[in-house]
Amino acid sequence: MDATKKSKVIIVSFLAGALLLSVLAYMGMSAASNEHMAIIRSVIKQQGGVIVPDGVTAVPLEESPFERSGKGNTIYRIQYTKDGQSLTAWYRSENHSSIIKEPEEWILPQ
């Protein structure tokens, strides 16, 4: 194989590998997000609540009642109704993609 063909094969292989890693990373983040949503639905249902449409949003640490959070955490604000009341719960999830994180935690209204 001549040098130009070899360099083209190397470049195409590198790009294909990068594309594959990107797709795998996207699938992993999507799976983690789906897992978090399943946990949120389950806990709110156990509380006897119903999540309002578009009631789950990821928020920065500054907008949450949590004192600490790491890069490996996602903080969710969950707005839901229970017995005709509008309530807000908070969930700090633990992502598996970072070692800088706080433990999973819920703040539920009393």
N, C-alpha and C positions, 0 to 999 in steps of 0.2 A: 504494500500500500504506500503510495507516495505521500509526501509531507502535507500537501494541501488537503487531500482526502482524510488523512489521519486527524488533522486539526479540526476539520469540519465535523467529523464523528465525535471528537472530544467535546466540542461546543454543543452539539445537539444532545449528547448524553448528559452534559451538565444541565442544560435547560430542561430536559425531560425529568431529571432528578429533582430539580427545584420545583417544577410544576407538581410532581407527585407529592413532595413534602408539603407544599402549600395546600393541596387538596386534603391530605391527611390531617393537617393542623386545623383546617376549617371543620372537618367532620368531627374531630375531637372536641372543639369548642362548642359545636352545635349539640353534641351528645351531652356535654356537661350542662349546657343551658336547659336542655330538655329534662335532665335529671333534677335540676334545681326547681323547675316549674312543677314537676311531679311531687316533690317534697312539699312545696308551698301549697299546692292544691290539697294535699292530704292533711296537712296540719290545720289549714283553715276549715276544712270540712269537719275535722275532729272537734274544732271549737264551735261548730254549729253555724258557721258563716258561709257566705257566698261571695266570691270575688266579683267585684264590679267589672264591666268591660274595660279593658285597658287599665286595670287597677294594679298591675304589677310593673314597677319601673325600677331600673338600676339607678342608684344615686351615689354621688360622691360622699366620702366620710363626713365632710363638713355639713351636709344636709341631713345627717342621721343622728340618732341619739347615742350611737356607739362612740366610745372614747378612743378606741384603737382599731386599726385595720391595716393589713399588709397588702402587698401587691398580689398575694394569692387569695384574696377575698373579694367577693362581689357583695355589695350591700343592696338589698331590695326593699322598697317601700311597697307594702301590700294594702290596698284600700278594699274593704269588703263591708258587707252589711250583715247584721245579726239582729234578729228580733226588731227590725225596722230602724235600727241605729246604724249610722255610718261610722266605721272604726278603721283604725290604721294599725298595722302590725309591721314589724321590722325583722328582717332575716339577714344575717351575715353568713353567707355560704363559704365553704372552704373549697377553693379550686385546687386541683392536684398538680397544677403547672408551676408552682412556685414554692420555695421553702420559706419565704418571708410571708407568714400569714398568722392570723389569730384563729382560735377554734370556732367552729360553727356555733351560732348563738341566735336565739329568738328573743324579741321583746314584744310581748303581747299585751293588749289593754286588759285591765282588770275588770 
